[in-house]
Each structure stands twice: as C-alpha cells, then as structure tokens.
C-alpha cells in the first residue's frame, strides 16, 4: 500500500468515525428535543395554568365574601371545573398521570371546604365557619406546596433540557468541523507525498522488486 493510499485510508476512517459520533449525538439530541416539546414544556405550562386558575378561584371566593353574592361562588365553581379539566389534560402527558391525580385530589379537598365556608358566611347554608376555614387553610397550603414544588421541578427540568440541547448541537458542530479539517489536511498533504524520497508515483512494490532483481 502506498503512502498516498495510507493517508486516504486514515482520512476516510477519521471522517467515518466523526460522522458516526455526529449521528449518535444527533439521535440523542432529537430524543431530547422531542421530550422537551411533548413532556417538559407542556407540563411546565400546565402547572402554571393551574397556579393561575387557583388564584382566580381564591379571588372569586373572596369576592363572594365581600359582596355576599352567590354569583361569585358560581364563577368560582366554573373556574374549579376548568382547574379539573387542566389536570385531566396534564394526565395525558407521559409520566405525569400520578402527579395529576395527586393534584386533583388535593384540589377537591380544598374546594369542597372553601365553597362550604363561603356559602356559610354569605348565608346560603348553615355550619361551623371556624371549622371549615381551618380545614380550608390546611388543604390550601398543602395544594400550594405541591404546585410550587412541581413548578420548580418543571422549570429546572425544562431549562436543563435546553442547556443539554445546546451542548449537543455545539458538540456536533465541533466534530463536523474537525472531520472536515482532517479531510482538508489530507488533501493538502497529497501533493507533498509525491516529492518524498521513499515515494515513487506509479511504481508498485512488486514492480520495484522486479526492477531490482532484473
């Protein structure tokens, strides 16, 4: 095998290895981006929606207490229905079914006593307001803790996936450039090989031996 052929073989090997590495990284990046698009971002979005909806429900119940109007309680019930629908949508996200059920159970515990307390205060029903308010506070704190915890986790996971995606893209660019550089350098060295003392173009090893023996 001539020096020229050896250089080309080494170059092709380096380029092939580089392309294999790039393909592996690109596959991992694709999977990561798919998970970001269909899991991490949707989950973060749903958690934010739930927090906003819960704030709206609390505001509606406070309006009912201030105005002594059943209309505000009805609006809170509508928001509660929207909250439940969001948790059902969130359950369809891969890996989020259990946490969706947990949030829904905690919300129902909160809303039942919150609605009951508001109804007692404005005179729609009778009952022990102090007891209901105590239960409402405990269940609300529990629900808020869960939403805040999940929001923090979802935010960190989403941001980490973006960082890893950028890192993978940078790695692909670097490896692609190095592979291209290897080919370029090999191409540049080929004219030099012809002038090396141990290289004689067009004469194979077998012909050289025949010439020496003749």
SEBAVEX-631009 format. One record per residue: residue number from 1; chain; x, y, z of N, C-alpha, C in turn. Coordinates in steps of 0.2 Angstrom, whole numbers. Layout:
BEGIN
> NUM, A, X, Y, Z, X, Y, Z, X, Y, Z $
...
***
This chain:
BEGIN
> 1, A, 4, -6, 0, 0, 0, 0, 4, 6, 0 $
> 2, A, 3, 11, -4, 7, 17, -5, 6, 22, 1 $
> 3, A, 10, 27, 2, 9, 32, 7, 3, 36, 5 $
> 4, A, 1, 37, -1, -5, 41, -3, -11, 37, -1 $
> 5, A, -11, 30, -2, -17, 26, 0, -18, 26, 7 $
> 6, A, -12, 26, 11, -12, 25, 18, -16, 32, 21 $
> 7, A, -13, 38, 18, -16, 44, 20, -24, 44, 19 $
> 8, A, -26, 42, 13, -33, 42, 11, -37, 37, 16 $
> 9, A, -34, 32, 17, -37, 27, 22, -38, 30, 29 $
> 10, A, -33, 33, 31, -33, 36, 38, -38, 41, 38 $
> 11, A, -38, 45, 33, -43, 51, 32, -50, 49, 32 $
> 12, A, -51, 44, 28, -58, 41, 27, -60, 38, 34 $
> 13, A, -56, 35, 38, -58, 32, 44, -59, 37, 49 $
> 14, A, -55, 42, 49, -57, 48, 54, -63, 51, 52 $
> 15, A, -65, 52, 46, -71, 55, 44, -77, 51, 46 $
> 16, A, -76, 44, 44, -82, 40, 46, -83, 39, 53 $
> 17, A, -78, 39, 57, -79, 39, 65, -82, 46, 67 $
> 18, A, -80, 51, 64, -83, 58, 66, -91, 58, 64 $
> 19, A, -92, 55, 58, -99, 55, 56, -104, 51, 60 $
> 20, A, -100, 45, 63, -104, 40, 67, -106, 44, 74 $
> 21, A, -100, 47, 76, -101, 51, 83, -107, 57, 82 $
> 22, A, -106, 60, 76, -111, 65, 75, -118, 62, 74 $
> 23, A, -119, 57, 71, -126, 53, 71, -128, 51, 78 $
> 24, A, -124, 49, 82, -126, 47, 89, -128, 53, 93 $
> 25, A, -124, 58, 92, -126, 64, 96, -133, 67, 93 $
> 26, A, -133, 67, 87, -139, 70, 84, -146, 66, 86 $
> 27, A, -145, 59, 86, -150, 55, 88, -152, 57, 95 $
> 28, A, -147, 57, 100, -149, 59, 107, -152, 66, 107 $
> 29, A, -150, 71, 103, -152, 77, 103, -160, 77, 101 $
> 30, A, -161, 73, 96, -168, 73, 93, -173, 70, 99 $
> 31, A, -170, 65, 102, -175, 62, 108, -176, 67, 113 $
> 32, A, -170, 71, 115, -171, 76, 120, -175, 82, 118 $
> 33, A, -175, 84, 112, -180, 89, 109, -187, 87, 109 $
> 34, A, -188, 80, 107, -195, 78, 107, -197, 78, 114 $
> 35, A, -193, 75, 119, -196, 75, 126, -197, 82, 129 $
> 36, A, -193, 87, 127, -194, 94, 129, -200, 97, 126 $
> 37, A, -202, 95, 119, -208, 98, 116, -214, 95, 119 $
> 38, A, -214, 88, 120, -220, 85, 121, -221, 83, 129 $
> 39, A, -216, 84, 133, -216, 82, 140, -215, 88, 144 $
> 40, A, -208, 91, 144, -206, 96, 149, -210, 102, 148 $
> 41, A, -210, 105, 142, -213, 111, 141, -221, 111, 142 $
> 42, A, -225, 106, 140, -232, 106, 141, -233, 105, 149 $
> 43, A, -229, 101, 152, -230, 100, 159, -229, 107, 163 $
> 44, A, -224, 110, 161, -222, 117, 164, -228, 122, 163 $
> 45, A, -231, 122, 157, -236, 126, 155, -243, 124, 159 $
> 46, A, -244, 118, 160, -250, 116, 164, -250, 118, 171 $
> 47, A, -244, 117, 174, -243, 119, 181, -244, 126, 182 $
> 48, A, -241, 130, 177, -243, 137, 178, -250, 139, 177 $
> 49, A, -253, 136, 172, -261, 137, 171, -264, 135, 178 $
> 50, A, -262, 130, 181, -266, 128, 187, -265, 133, 193 $
> 51, A, -259, 135, 193, -257, 141, 198, -262, 147, 197 $
> 52, A, -262, 149, 191, -266, 155, 189, -273, 153, 190 $
> 53, A, -276, 147, 189, -283, 146, 190, -284, 146, 197 $
> 54, A, -280, 143, 201, -281, 143, 208, -282, 150, 211 $
> 55, A, -277, 154, 209, -278, 161, 211, -284, 164, 209 $
> 56, A, -287, 163, 203, -293, 165, 201, -299, 163, 205 $
> 57, A, -299, 156, 207, -304, 153, 212, -304, 157, 218 $
> 58, A, -298, 158, 221, -297, 161, 228, -300, 168, 227 $
> 59, A, -298, 172, 222, -301, 179, 221, -309, 179, 220 $
> 60, A, -312, 174, 217, -319, 173, 216, -322, 172, 223 $
> 61, A, -319, 168, 227, -322, 166, 233, -322, 173, 238 $
> 62, A, -316, 176, 238, -316, 182, 241, -321, 188, 239 $
> 63, A, -322, 188, 233, -327, 192, 230, -334, 190, 233 $
> 64, A, -335, 184, 233, -342, 182, 236, -342, 184, 243 $
> 65, A, -337, 183, 247, -337, 185, 254, -338, 193, 255 $
> 66, A, -335, 197, 250, -336, 204, 251, -343, 206, 249 $
> 67, A, -345, 203, 243, -352, 206, 240, -358, 202, 243 $
> 68, A, -356, 196, 246, -362, 192, 249, -366, 190, 243 $
> 69, A, -363, 188, 237, -366, 186, 231, -365, 179, 229 $
> 70, A, -370, 176, 227, -369, 169, 225, -366, 168, 218 $
> 71, A, -367, 174, 214, -364, 174, 208, -357, 173, 208 $
> 72, A, -353, 176, 213, -346, 175, 213, -344, 168, 215 $
> 73, A, -348, 164, 219, -347, 157, 220, -348, 153, 214 $
> 74, A, -353, 155, 210, -354, 151, 204, -348, 152, 199 $
> 75, A, -345, 158, 199, -339, 159, 195, -333, 155, 197 $
> 76, A, -333, 154, 204, -328, 150, 207, -329, 143, 205 $
> 77, A, -335, 141, 205, -336, 134, 203, -334, 133, 195 $
> 78, A, -336, 138, 191, -333, 137, 184, -326, 136, 184 $
> 79, A, -322, 141, 187, -315, 140, 187, -313, 134, 190 $
> 80, A, -316, 131, 195, -315, 124, 198, -315, 119, 192 $
> 81, A, -320, 119, 188, -321, 115, 183, -316, 115, 178 $
> 82, A, -313, 121, 176, -308, 122, 172, -301, 119, 175 $
> 83, A, -300, 120, 182, -295, 118, 185, -294, 110, 184 $
> 84, A, -300, 107, 185, -301, 99, 185, -299, 97, 178 $
> 85, A, -301, 101, 173, -300, 99, 166, -293, 100, 164 $
> 86, A, -289, 105, 167, -282, 105, 166, -278, 99, 168 $
> 87, A, -280, 97, 174, -277, 91, 177, -278, 85, 173 $
> 88, A, -284, 84, 170, -285, 79, 166, -281, 79, 160 $
> 89, A, -280, 85, 157, -276, 86, 151, -269, 84, 153 $
> 90, A, -267, 86, 159, -260, 85, 161, -258, 78, 162 $
> 91, A, -264, 74, 164, -263, 67, 165, -261, 63, 158 $
> 92, A, -263, 66, 153, -261, 63, 146, -254, 64, 144 $
> 93, A, -250, 68, 148, -243, 69, 147, -239, 63, 149 $
> 94, A, -234, 61, 146, -231, 55, 148, -227, 56, 154 $
> 95, A, -229, 51, 159, -226, 51, 165, -229, 56, 171 $
> 96, A, -234, 59, 169, -237, 64, 173, -244, 62, 176 $
> 97, A, -246, 56, 175, -253, 53, 177, -254, 54, 185 $
> 98, A, -249, 51, 188, -249, 50, 195, -249, 57, 199 $
> 99, A, -245, 62, 197, -245, 68, 200, -251, 72, 198 $
> 100, A, -254, 71, 192, -260, 74, 191, -266, 72, 195 $
> 101, A, -266, 66, 197, -271, 63, 201, -270, 66, 208 $
> 102, A, -264, 66, 210, -262, 69, 217, -265, 77, 218 $
> 103, A, -263, 80, 212, -265, 87, 212, -273, 88, 212 $
> 104, A, -276, 84, 209, -284, 84, 208, -287, 82, 215 $
> 105, A, -284, 77, 218, -287, 75, 225, -286, 81, 230 $
> 106, A, -280, 84, 230, -279, 90, 234, -283, 96, 233 $
> 107, A, -284, 97, 226, -289, 102, 225, -296, 101, 227 $
> 108, A, -298, 95, 226, -305, 94, 228, -306, 94, 235 $
> 109, A, -301, 92, 239, -301, 93, 246, -302, 100, 248 $
> 110, A, -298, 105, 245, -298, 112, 246, -305, 115, 244 $
> 111, A, -307, 114, 238, -313, 117, 235, -319, 116, 239 $
> 112, A, -320, 109, 241, -326, 107, 245, -327, 112, 251 $
> 113, A, -321, 112, 255, -322, 116, 261, -322, 123, 260 $
> 114, A, -318, 126, 255, -318, 133, 253, -325, 135, 251 $
> 115, A, -328, 131, 247, -335, 133, 244, -340, 133, 250 $
> 116, A, -339, 128, 254, -344, 127, 260, -343, 133, 265 $
> 117, A, -337, 135, 266, -335, 141, 271, -338, 147, 268 $
> 118, A, -337, 148, 261, -340, 154, 258, -348, 154, 258 $
> 119, A, -351, 148, 257, -358, 148, 257, -361, 149, 264 $
> 120, A, -357, 147, 269, -360, 148, 276, -359, 156, 278 $
> 121, A, -354, 159, 276, -353, 166, 278, -358, 170, 274 $
> 122, A, -360, 169, 268, -365, 173, 265, -372, 171, 266 $
> 123, A, -373, 166, 270, -379, 164, 272, -383, 159, 268 $
> 124, A, -380, 156, 263, -383, 151, 259, -384, 145, 263 $
> 125, A, -380, 143, 267, -380, 137, 271, -378, 138, 278 $
> 126, A, -380, 133, 282, -378, 134, 289, -372, 129, 291 $
> 127, A, -368, 131, 296, -362, 126, 298, -357, 130, 302 $
> 128, A, -352, 127, 304, -347, 129, 308, -342, 133, 304 $
> 129, A, -342, 139, 303, -337, 143, 299, -330, 142, 301 $
> 130, A, -329, 142, 308, -322, 142, 310, -319, 135, 308 $
> 131, A, -323, 130, 309, -320, 123, 307, -319, 123, 300 $
> 132, A, -323, 125, 296, -322, 125, 288, -316, 129, 286 $
> 133, A, -315, 135, 289, -310, 139, 287, -303, 136, 289 $
> 134, A, -303, 133, 295, -297, 129, 297, -295, 124, 292 $
> 135, A, -300, 120, 290, -299, 114, 285, -297, 117, 279 $
> 136, A, -300, 123, 277, -298, 126, 270, -291, 128, 270 $
> 137, A, -289, 131, 276, -282, 134, 276, -277, 128, 275 $
> 138, A, -278, 122, 279, -274, 117, 279, -273, 114, 272 $
> 139, A, -279, 113, 269, -279, 110, 262, -276, 114, 257 $
> 140, A, -277, 121, 257, -275, 126, 253, -267, 126, 253 $
> 141, A, -264, 126, 259, -257, 126, 260, -254, 120, 257 $
> 142, A, -257, 114, 258, -255, 108, 255, -255, 108, 247 $
> 143, A, -260, 111, 244, -261, 111, 237, -255, 116, 235 $
> 144, A, -255, 122, 238, -250, 127, 236, -243, 124, 236 $
> 145, A, -241, 120, 241, -235, 117, 242, -233, 112, 236 $
> 146, A, -238, 108, 234, -237, 104, 229, -236, 107, 222 $
> 147, A, -240, 113, 221, -240, 116, 215, -233, 120, 214 $
> 148, A, -231, 123, 220, -224, 126, 220, -218, 121, 219 $
> 149, A, -219, 116, 222, -214, 111, 221, -213, 108, 214 $
> 150, A, -219, 107, 211, -219, 104, 204, -217, 110, 199 $
> 151, A, -219, 116, 201, -217, 121, 196, -209, 122, 196 $
> 152, A, -206, 122, 202, -199, 122, 202, -196, 116, 199 $
> 153, A, -198, 110, 200, -195, 104, 196, -196, 105, 189 $
> 154, A, -202, 107, 187, -203, 108, 179, -199, 113, 176 $
> 155, A, -198, 119, 180, -194, 124, 177, -187, 122, 176 $
> 156, A, -184, 118, 182, -177, 116, 181, -176, 111, 176 $
> 157, A, -181, 106, 175, -180, 101, 170, -180, 104, 163 $
> 158, A, -185, 109, 162, -186, 112, 156, -179, 116, 154 $
> 159, A, -177, 120, 159, -171, 124, 157, -165, 119, 156 $
> 160, A, -164, 113, 160, -159, 109, 159, -159, 105, 152 $
> 161, A, -165, 104, 150, -166, 101, 143, -163, 106, 138 $
> 162, A, -165, 112, 139, -162, 117, 134, -155, 118, 134 $
> 163, A, -152, 117, 140, -144, 118, 140, -141, 112, 137 $
> 164, A, -144, 106, 138, -141, 100, 135, -142, 100, 128 $
> 165, A, -148, 102, 125, -149, 103, 118, -143, 107, 115 $
> 166, A, -142, 113, 118, -137, 117, 115, -130, 114, 115 $
> 167, A, -129, 111, 121, -122, 107, 121, -121, 102, 116 $
> 168, A, -126, 98, 115, -126, 93, 109, -125, 96, 103 $
> 169, A, -128, 102, 101, -128, 105, 95, -120, 107, 94 $
> 170, A, -118, 110, 99, -111, 113, 99, -106, 107, 98 $
> 171, A, -107, 101, 101, -103, 95, 100, -103, 93, 93 $
> 172, A, -109, 93, 90, -110, 91, 83, -106, 95, 78 $
> 173, A, -106, 102, 80, -103, 107, 75, -95, 106, 76 $
> 174, A, -93, 105, 82, -85, 104, 83, -83, 98, 80 $
> 175, A, -86, 92, 80, -84, 86, 77, -85, 86, 70 $
> 176, A, -90, 89, 67, -91, 90, 60, -85, 94, 57 $
> 177, A, -83, 100, 61, -78, 104, 58, -71, 100, 59 $
> 178, A, -70, 97, 64, -64, 93, 65, -63, 87, 59 $
> 179, A, -69, 84, 57, -69, 79, 52, -67, 82, 45 $
> 180, A, -70, 88, 44, -69, 92, 38, -62, 94, 38 $
> 181, A, -59, 96, 43, -52, 98, 43, -47, 93, 42 $
> 182, A, -49, 87, 45, -45, 81, 43, -44, 79, 36 $
> 183, A, -50, 80, 32, -50, 79, 25, -47, 84, 21 $
> 184, A, -47, 90, 24, -44, 96, 20, -36, 95, 21 $
> 185, A, -34, 93, 27, -27, 92, 28, -24, 87, 24 $
> 186, A, -28, 81, 24, -25, 75, 20, -25, 77, 12 $
> 187, A, -30, 81, 10, -30, 83, 3, -24, 88, 2 $
> 188, A, -22, 92, 7, -17, 97, 6, -10, 93, 6 $
> 189, A, -10, 87, 10, -3, 84, 10, -2, 79, 4 $
> 190, A, -7, 78, 0, -6, 73, -5, -1, 75, -10 $
> 191, A, -1, 82, -12, 5, 84, -17, 12, 83, -14 $
> 192, A, 12, 84, -8, 19, 84, -4, 22, 77, -4 $
> 193, A, 17, 72, -4, 19, 65, -3, 23, 63, -10 $
> 194, A, 21, 66, -15, 25, 64, -21, 32, 65, -21 $
> 195, A, 34, 70, -18, 41, 73, -18, 45, 69, -12 $
> 196, A, 42, 65, -8, 46, 62, -3, 50, 56, -6 $
> 197, A, 56, 55, -3, 61, 51, -6, 59, 44, -6 $
> 198, A, 55, 42, -2, 53, 35, -1, 46, 33, -5 $
> 199, A, 44, 39, -9, 38, 38, -13, 39, 39, -20 $
> 200, A, 38, 34, -24, 39, 35, -32, 32, 33, -35 $
> 201, A, 29, 39, -37, 22, 38, -40, 22, 33, -46 $
> 202, A, 17, 29, -47, 16, 24, -52, 20, 18, -52 $
> 203, A, 24, 17, -47, 28, 11, -46, 26, 7, -40 $
> 204, A, 23, 1, -41, 21, -3, -36, 27, -6, -32 $
> 205, A, 26, -9, -27, 31, -13, -23, 33, -19, -27 $
> 206, A, 28, -22, -30, 30, -28, -34, 35, -26, -40 $
> 207, A, 33, -21, -44, 37, -19, -49, 44, -16, -47 $
> 208, A, 44, -13, -41, 51, -11, -39, 55, -17, -37 $
> 209, A, 52, -23, -35, 56, -29, -33, 59, -32, -40 $
> 210, A, 54, -32, -45, 56, -35, -51, 62, -31, -54 $
> 211, A, 62, -24, -54, 67, -20, -57, 74, -21, -53 $
> 212, A, 73, -22, -46, 79, -23, -43, 83, -30, -44 $
> 213, A, 78, -35, -45, 80, -42, -47, 83, -42, -54 $
> 214, A, 80, -38, -58, 82, -38, -65, 89, -35, -66 $
***
